[in-house]
């Protein structure tokens, strides 16, 4: 009887370790997937790649710009291609200091965004922001459902 109980306890412990390990792998994978999606989006943002924007933002996204203006996916998509937007090909974006936390089918990401734009005078202006995004996995894909951008410093002019 004691041996049966010991074997049952050992089996339960092994199962718990296996399930816990699988969950840890899934968590790491989700963070990696969302971070890769973020990097893909930032790489495409300077080109105004509509397909990437459409994939990145959920239909019901709530986006609060650094100016405090709240926009929708429709607003974001409509702005693509307008003069003075990132689609002018003179802007690039990258992320630093990325932190991601997973909560089931939700991942919250915070990072420092560097936006660089080459002006008509040939000088590069760099703007820095802290961004926070909330991603939800729907139908096997991650999409941003909430986004907040906050400007953190004055533009930096370089030659």
C-alpha positions in Angstrom: 0.0 0.0 0.0 2.8 2.4 0.9 4.6 1.5 -2.4 1.4 2.3 -4.4 1.1 5.6 -2.7 4.7 6.5 -3.3 4.4 5.6 -7.0 1.2 7.6 -7.3 2.8 10.6 -5.7 5.9 10.3 -7.9 3.6 10.1 -11.0 1.7 13.2 -9.9 5.0 15.1 -9.3 6.3 14.0 -12.7 3.1 15.1 -14.4 3.2 18.5 -12.6 6.8 19.1 -13.7 6.0 18.1 -17.3 2.9 20.4 -17.4 4.8 23.2 -15.7 7.7 22.8 -18.2 5.3 22.9 -21.2 3.7 26.0 -19.8 7.0 27.7 -19.4 8.0 26.9 -23.0 4.7 28.2 -24.2 5.1 31.4 -22.2 8.6 32.0 -23.6 7.3 31.3 -27.1 4.5 33.8 -26.8 6.9 36.5 -25.6 9.2 35.7 -28.5 6.3 35.7 -31.0 5.0 39.1 -29.9 8.5 40.5 -29.8 9.1 39.3 -33.3 5.8 40.8 -34.4 6.7 44.1 -32.8 10.1 44.2 -34.6 8.4 43.2 -37.9 5.9 46.0 -37.4 8.6 48.7 -36.6 10.6 47.6 -39.6 7.6 48.1 -41.8 6.3 51.2 -40.2 8.7 53.5 -42.0 7.5 52.2 -45.3 3.8 52.4 -44.3 3.3 48.7 -45.2 -0.5 48.4 -45.1 -0.4 44.6 -44.8 1.8 44.6 -41.8 -0.3 47.4 -40.1 -3.4 45.4 -40.8 -1.9 42.2 -39.3 -0.5 44.1 -36.3 -3.5 46.0 -35.1 -6.8 44.3 -34.1 -10.0 45.7 -35.5 -11.0 47.0 -32.1 -7.6 48.5 -31.1 -7.6 51.5 -28.8 -4.5 53.6 -29.7 -3.5 56.6 -27.6 -1.0 58.7 -29.4 1.8 60.6 -27.7 -0.4 63.7 -28.2 -3.2 62.2 -26.2 -5.4 61.7 -29.2 -7.2 58.3 -29.1 -7.5 56.7 -32.6 -8.9 53.5 -34.1 -7.6 51.0 -36.6 -9.7 52.8 -39.2 -7.9 56.1 -38.4 -4.5 54.4 -38.5 -5.2 52.7 -41.9 -6.6 55.9 -43.4 -3.5 57.9 -42.4 -1.2 55.5 -44.3 0.0 57.1 -47.5 -0.9 60.7 -46.5 1.9 63.3 -47.0 4.0 63.7 -43.9 3.4 60.2 -42.5 6.0 57.5 -42.0 5.3 56.3 -45.6 7.6 59.0 -47.0 10.5 56.5 -46.7 12.6 58.8 -44.7 11.6 57.4 -41.3 12.9 54.3 -39.4 11.8 52.8 -36.1 13.4 50.5 -33.7 12.8 49.2 -30.1 15.1 49.0 -27.1 14.6 47.8 -23.6 11.7 45.5 -24.4 9.9 43.9 -21.5 7.1 41.4 -22.1 4.8 39.6 -19.6 2.3 36.9 -20.6 -1.0 36.4 -19.0 -2.6 33.4 -20.8 -3.7 34.6 -24.2 -2.6 38.2 -23.4 0.9 39.6 -23.6 1.8 43.1 -22.4 4.9 44.7 -23.9 6.7 47.9 -22.8 9.7 49.3 -24.7 11.6 52.4 -25.7 10.8 53.4 -29.3 13.4 55.3 -31.4 12.0 57.1 -34.4 14.5 58.6 -36.8 13.5 60.9 -39.6 15.7 62.4 -42.3 14.6 66.0 -42.9 14.7 67.9 -46.2 17.9 69.6 -44.9 19.6 66.1 -44.7 19.7 66.2 -40.9 18.3 63.3 -38.8 15.9 63.9 -36.1 15.5 61.2 -33.4 12.4 61.1 -31.2 12.2 58.9 -28.2 9.0 57.3 -26.7 8.0 54.8 -24.1 5.3 52.6 -25.6 3.1 50.0 -24.0 1.1 47.5 -26.0 -1.4 44.8 -25.1 -1.6 41.9 -27.4 -4.3 39.2 -27.5 -4.1 35.9 -29.2 -7.1 35.3 -31.4 -7.5 32.5 -33.8 -3.9 31.6 -33.4 -2.5 35.0 -34.1 -1.3 37.9 -31.9 -2.7 41.4 -32.4 -2.4 44.7 -30.6 -5.7 45.6 -28.9 -4.4 48.6 -26.8 -1.5 50.9 -27.4 0.0 53.9 -25.6 2.8 56.1 -26.7 4.5 58.7 -24.5 7.2 61.1 -25.7 10.2 61.0 -23.3 12.6 63.6 -24.6 13.1 66.4 -27.0 14.2 65.6 -30.6 17.9 65.0 -31.1 19.4 66.6 -34.2 22.5 64.9 -35.8 24.5 65.5 -38.9 
